[in-house]
Amino acid sequence: MHDSLPDAHAQVLQTFARVGHALGHPARLRLLTLLAQAPKTVSTLSEACGESVANTSAHLAVLSAAGLVVRTREGRHIRYAIA
C-alpha cells in the first residue's frame, strides 16, 4: 500500500488540522462567539475577553490563518469578522 496522499487530500487534512487547532483554545472560542454578534476591533475584543491586546491579536492571527475570521483595515484600526 502506498503511504503518500494525493495533494488535494493532504491539503484538506492540513485545513482540518488548522481549524481544529484554532478551535482548541477557550479564548479563541470566546472571540468567535463575540464576532458572531458583530464585527469588532482588536481593542473591543480584548476588553470584552479580559485579555491583553497582544494576546487577543495572537489568537485572532490563529483564527485568521484557519480561515475562520477576516480582517479589514479601517484607518488605524483593524476590524475582525466571521469569515
N, C-alpha and C positions, 0 to 999 in steps of 0.2 A: 504494500500500500504506500502511496506517495504522501509524504508528510506536508508538502507545501500547499498552501491555499491559493486559489485564484486571487489576483489582485483585488477584484471587486469585493470578494468575501472578506479578505483581510482588512480592507478599508471599513467595511460595515462593523467588523469586530472592534476595530480601533475607535470608531464612533461610539459604539456601545460602552466601551471602557471609559472614554472621556465623559460621557453623560453620567455613567454610574459613579465615577469619581466626583463629579460636580454635585450630584445629589447626596453624596455620602457625608455631608457635614451639616449639622443643625443650623449654623449661621447662614449657610447658603440657601437652605430651605426657607428660613425666615425672610431672606431677601427676595426670593421668588414669590412668597406669599404677599409681601408688600408691593412688589411690582405688578402682581396680578390685579391690584386695585387701580393703579395708575402709574404712568412713568414718573420717575423721581431722580433727583440729583444724588450724587455720592454723599454730600453733606446731609441731606434729608434722610437718606437711608442709614447713615452711620448714627445719627441722633436717634432714630426710631429703634435701632437694634442695640444701642448702647455700646457700640464698637468704635474703635478709632477710625478715622478716615483712611489711614493706611491699611488696616485690616479689611475694612469694607471694600476698598479698591482691589485688594488682592483676591478676595472672594469673588468679586464681580469679574475679574480677569479670568478666573477659572470657569465661571458660568458663561462668559463670552466665548472662550475657547471651545466650549462644548456646544456652542450654537444655541444656547438657551435664552440669552439676552442679547439685545442690540444696543448700541450707544450712538447718540447724536450729540455733536458739539453745538452748544448754544452760547456764543460769546466765550467767556472764560469757564463756563460750566459744561459738564458732560451729563446728559440725561440718559438714564437707562430705562429700557422697557423690555417686556417679554417678547421674544422673537416670534 
